[in-house]
Amino acid sequence: MAGTIREKSKGVWELRAFAGADPVSGRPHQVSRTYRGGRRDAEKKLAELVTEVSSGRHGSTKATFGELLDRWIEQQERLDRSPVTMRNLRSETESILRPALGRISLRRLGASEIDAFYAAQSRAGKAPATVRKYHAHISAALAQAVRWGWIDSNPAKLATLPPKGYQRVEPPDLEKLRELLAEAAIRNPVLAVALSLAALTGARRAELCALCWGDIDTDAARLTIRRAVVRGEGIGQLVTKTTKTGRVRRLSLDPVSVAILERHRATCDEAARAAGATLGASSFIFSPEPDGSVPFNPEILTAFVRRLRDKVDLPNLHLHHLRHFAATQLIGAGIDVRTVAGRLGHSSPSITLNVYAHFIEDADREAARRVGDLMHDVVLPPRTQPDQGALHE
């Protein structure tokens, strides 16, 4: 790696080391340093500077973190991320990350600056999970900068994250759920069916809205979840995409779910005939149109639950709690975690373990108690009482 030395004035030397072309601007990038002393010592300092630059300790770009964010977000768009993901990413970047870190040069952005950002967010009342989400964005962008050759290491790896927040999942109890679904059936029978399936299968709202009649096989009592519906960039625009994990999953249906779907199909067929239409395999199960040509917006389901919850005295209930209800019922019934994770569409059973850890512990404790009750007389038989007559002989 090249280096130059120039005497600016008596005993004052300018040392320069070439660090390659700036990967962002394309202009040559040099690292300079001033040294005072004799020429021989200055030449030694130049050699040290060249070694430092060769090891990558001075980076190769003058780009800021904000410039990196711009390029990274463009890449995420090219990777065909979900519209919801991109909308949230842009919002968090523009409102949080760019104002706090955007002007900092990548060469000067270190773990201390990132730690200071996390501390400021925590002081502002942000939950640990929210700060950790910001960290995921920062780390991913900096990791991409490393791959692009903008920087030599990812400083976010050295940052200190807040501890993971623990929030106990509180699904509605069976009686409250029964009240909720009864009220839903009065107000909107179609959406009531969707809520019932959410509680019975644990499917996500985007997956429920994306279900087509071709995904249901009532004879085999099977439901196939292939896609999801999300809000697009335009007002009122809906986009069909893959599931959250990108996987197709097939769920066995219980007799209640089959009966609900068969009854719903009969109602939909009647409405379609009245409109001079027919339902096909690609018709959406939950649709505002009689021919099932378009799906419901998932946000309608969320808003529907908000309107219902006060009626049943569940002010903190959200649609996602119905998914929690399905999961906790399975765990309480002793179903293994891998099966529960598969039905919920978790990418790994470890996610299920993290979200429902306390329910799994309760189920394990109950299982231990039941086995203990079953085996009590086998491993702890009643003590034999000595013959009283023999004691007096």
C-alpha angles and dihedrals in degrees: 000000000000125000134179135201128202131177106228094182138341106318094350115112132189112213120197132184123189111232099185131258119323103254091216104043099021091226121131112270120213133179115215133193135179121227131186118206142055125339095247092055090044090055090052090052090050090054089051091050092050089051092050093050091046090055090056096245093133100046123224105250140065091205120131126232087251091059089050090052090054093053093041093053090049088054092050089054091052089052088062097241118184115279088237091052092049093046092052092043093053092046094051092043095052098039101037119010102040097047092049104037108007098100096049115106113242088233090059099038106105139158091275093059091046092047090051089053092051091048091051091051091050091050088051088060100259113155118245090247090056093049090048089052090054088050091054090055094046094046093047092050093048091046088056090050088056091051090049091051095244092123133010101227140019111248091193088073088067096046121109115240125206113253117272111271115235118216119178114230111236112191120186117266120247096260094051091047090052090053091048094052092045091054090045092053090055095049102038120356093192095054089042088062090052091051091048091053090048090057094041100045106020091231118162119251093247090052094049092052090049095054116120128194089251088064092063125079106178092176091059091033091233136139123196119204108201107151148011135226119225136171113267130215096273125074108273092000117143124198128198114218141157121287119278092269094035091242132122114227132191120212128196112231127222120229092259092056091047091051092049092050094046091051091047091050091053090051092048093048090053092050091048093051091050088055093046092250137115132217119238136185090273094050113113116247092217109042139143088219123076091228092052091235096143131032128235116262106254089227088066089064091050092050091046091057091048090056092048101046098075090054091061097037095250101125094167097047119126130184090252089064089072088060088050089051091056092047096048093046090055092047091047089052089058098253111159118255095243091058092046090050090050094052092047093047095239113164090226137013087236089072090055090049092052097047097043101029096128093049090050090051091050091048091049091050091050091048090052091050092051093049089047091052091048095050099036098102091042099055097025106038117180113274113257110246114228118247105264092209092056090054091061096049 
